[in-house]
Amino acid sequence: MINKVILASNSGIRFTILKNNNYDVKQYSSGVDEDEIKLSLIYNGATPLQIAKNLAELKANRVSSKFLNDVVIGADQTLDLNGKNIDKPKNLEDAKNILHNLNNQTHMLHSAICVSRAGSMISHFHDTCLLKMKKLSDKEILNYLEKIELETMLKYGVYQIEGPGKNLFEKIDGDIDSIQGLPMKQLKPYLDKLS
């Protein structure tokens, strides 16, 4: 059973999920240029799920190559609207456009995990959750955007399901840990068996 892990990310949410599941967690940034890699993957026809899996593996392996004896967890999440990867907004106008595109639509959140040791992947998991956004008026979208700090949106995306973002949805089908970016239902049993 493994209870000490390194999270290849600066994500406060993923760190908290691991801590809440009784893991002794250290964080170490992978330094991966996600935007550049995403562009390359999209250019080569990668699906949003493939993008999440590739980035999770790259992050985990890069950090694992520095901490050869430790178990390293890399994670990534992509928002998939009708097969198209929707990135985090770059500014307020971009956030508004993304919410308009998601409005009254069902989209998928793909959460991928890679577990690495000694610089190589030893296992990987993913979970896909379905979210149906309510039909929102322009005023409701603007009211929502006024409640959220721009810096938070640029870092985590247009909605945070653990905060006011949950009120945007008509239906949420999926595990809350996966929606927040770390599918513990798959990860925990694996780490429990790992020595």
N, C-alpha and C positions, 0 to 999 in steps of 0.2 A: 504493500500500500504506500502510495506517494502522498505526502502532505506538504512538501516544500516544492514550490515551482517558481519559475521566472516567467513573468508576463512580458512578451516582446511588444510592449505598447505603453503609452503614457495615459491610456484611457482610465479615467477615474471610475466609470461605471463598471467596466470589466474587473478592475481591481476589487471593487466593493463586492461584486458577485462572488469572486473567488474567496474573499475574506469571510463573507457570510456563509460559505460552505466549508469553513474551518480549514482553509489552506493558508500556509505560511507563504506569503507572496512577496517577491521582489519585482520591481519593474525596471526594464532596461529598454530604451528606445532602439528600434531596429535601424533607424536612419534611412529607411527605404523611401525613395521618391515615388510615392503612390500615383501621382498624377501622370508622370511620364510613363510608368509601366501600364497604367490603365489605357492610355492613348495607344500604346503599342499593341496591347491585347485586343482592343476594340478594332484597330486597323486590321488585325489578323483574324477577325471574325469571332472572337471569344464572346460567349454569352455572359450575362451578369453573374451567374453562378460560377462559371469558370474563372472569372475575374476575382471573385471572393476567394476561391480555393487557391489560386496562384499567389495572390498577395499574402494570404495566411501562411502558406508554405515558405515563401521568400523571407518574410519577417522572422518566422520561427528558426529557420535554418541559419540566417545571418547572425542572430543573437546566440544560437546554440553553438556556433563555431567559436564563440568567445568564452563560453561556459561549458566546456566539454562534458563535465560530470553531472550537470544539472538537467532536469526536465524543463524544457522551454515550451511555452504555449504561444503560438501566433494566432491571431484572429483577424477576420475582416468581414465586413458586411456590405452588401450591395442592395440597392433598391431597384426593382425590376418592374417597369411599367410596359406591359405588352412586348416583352423581350428586349426593351431598351434600358440600358443602364442610366439611372438618374443620379447625378453626383450631388454633393453638398452644394448649397448656394455659394456664390462668390460675393454677393452683395444683396441688399434688400429687394431690389427689383427682380433679381434672379429668384429669390425665395418666393416672391409673389407669383412669378410665372410657374414655378414648380408646383405650388399649391393649386393654381388654376388647372394645371395638367392632371393632378391627382384628384381633383374635385369630382365627386360622384363616381369614382372609378375604384376597381379592385386592383391592388398591386401586391407584389411579393417582396418579402424581405428575406434574402439569403444570408445566413450566418454560417461562416466556415471557420473551422479550427484545424490547426496543424500542431501536432505534438512532436517535438524533435529532441534528439539527444545526440551528442558528439557530432553536431553539425549536419545531421540528416533526419529526415522525417521518419518517425516510427509508427505514426498513425494519423488519421485525419477523419473529421466528421463534418457534417453540415446539417442544417435544419432550415426548412423554408416555411415561413408564416404568411398567411393571407390577411390583408387588411383592406376593408372597404370604407372609403371616406364618405362622409355625409355629403349631401348636396348643399353646398355653402354659397351664400350670396357674396358679392364682392365686399360688402360691408363686414360680413362675418370674417372673411379672410384678413381684411385690414385690421379689424379688432384683435384677432389672434396675433398677428405680426407685431402689434403694439405691445403685447404682453411679454414677448420673448426678447431677450437680449440678443442683438445681432451677433455678437461674438460667440454666443452659445450655438446659434444656428450655423454659423460658418464652421464651427468645430464638429458639431454632432449631427447636423442635418436640419431639415425644416420642421420636424416635430420630435419632441421627446415624449415618448409614451408614458414615462413615469411622472410627467408634469402635465401642464395644460394641454399638451398634444393629444392626450387620450380623448378629449372632448370633440376632436375633429372626426371621430370614427363612428360609423354605424355598426360595424362588425369587426371584431378582432379574433382571428382564428390562429392560435399559436401560443407557445409557451413564453411567458414574460421574459425569462432569462435570454431566450433566443432572440426575442424582439429587441432586447437591449444590447444584443451583440455577442452573447456567449452561451451556446447550447449546452448547459450543464447536464441535461438528462442523458446525453451521449458521453460527455467528458468525464463525469464523476465515476460511473461504473468502470470506465477504462483505467483511470488513475488508481481506483481502489484495488485493481488486480495487478497493477504494475509494481515491480520491485526494483 
